[in-house]
Structures are given as structure tokens and as C-alpha cells.
Amino acid sequence: MDTSEPQPQGRERGRAAGRERDGGAEKLNWIDRRREKIRAEVERNRRGDYTVPTWVLAVALVLIVGAWLGLVLFLG
């Protein structure tokens, strides 16, 4: 088998395989943590402990003030 890059031997091959396993385990742990965060958020929302994001409140405020100013300027 002729390849352009030499294959790692002995201890080096083990390290390379360990890096691949660690990366896979790290990705799996990230997925598990993400799922747990989502699960916790869904449980909070079902209990009624949800909060409205700040940007939604800011948009609502801008719309209300804009509508009020529009009424005052065009009808007043």
C-alpha cells in the first residue's frame, strides 16, 4: 500500500486515535448539554416562568410610541 503520507506507528497512532475519540466525546457532550438546556427551557415555559426577550419589548415600545405620534401629528 503506497501512500503519499507515512502512517503513524505505535504510540503516535494511538494518540491520533485518542484525539479522534476525544473530539467525538466532546461533541457528544456538547450535544447532551444543548439538549439539557432546551429541555430545561421547555419545562420553565410550561410552568409559566418564561420571559419575553428584550428586543421584543423594545420593538413593541417603538411601535406603540410611533403609533401614538402618528395619531397626534396626523389627527391633531
C-alpha positions, 0 to 999 in steps of 0.5 A, a space after each residue: 500500500 503506497 501512500 503519499 503520507 507515512 502512517 503513524 506507528 505505535 504510540 503516535 497512532 494511538 494518540 491520533 486515535 485518542 484525539 479522534 475519540 476525544 473530539 467525538 466525546 466532546 461533541 457528544 457532550 456538547 450535544 447532551 448539554 444543548 439538549 439539557 438546556 432546551 429541555 430545561 427551557 421547555 419545562 420553565 415555559 410550561 410552568 409559566 416562568 418564561 420571559 419575553 426577550 428584550 428586543 421584543 419589548 423594545 420593538 413593541 415600545 417603538 411601535 406603540 410610541 410611533 403609533 401614538 405620534 402618528 395619531 397626534 401629528 396626523 389627527 391633531 
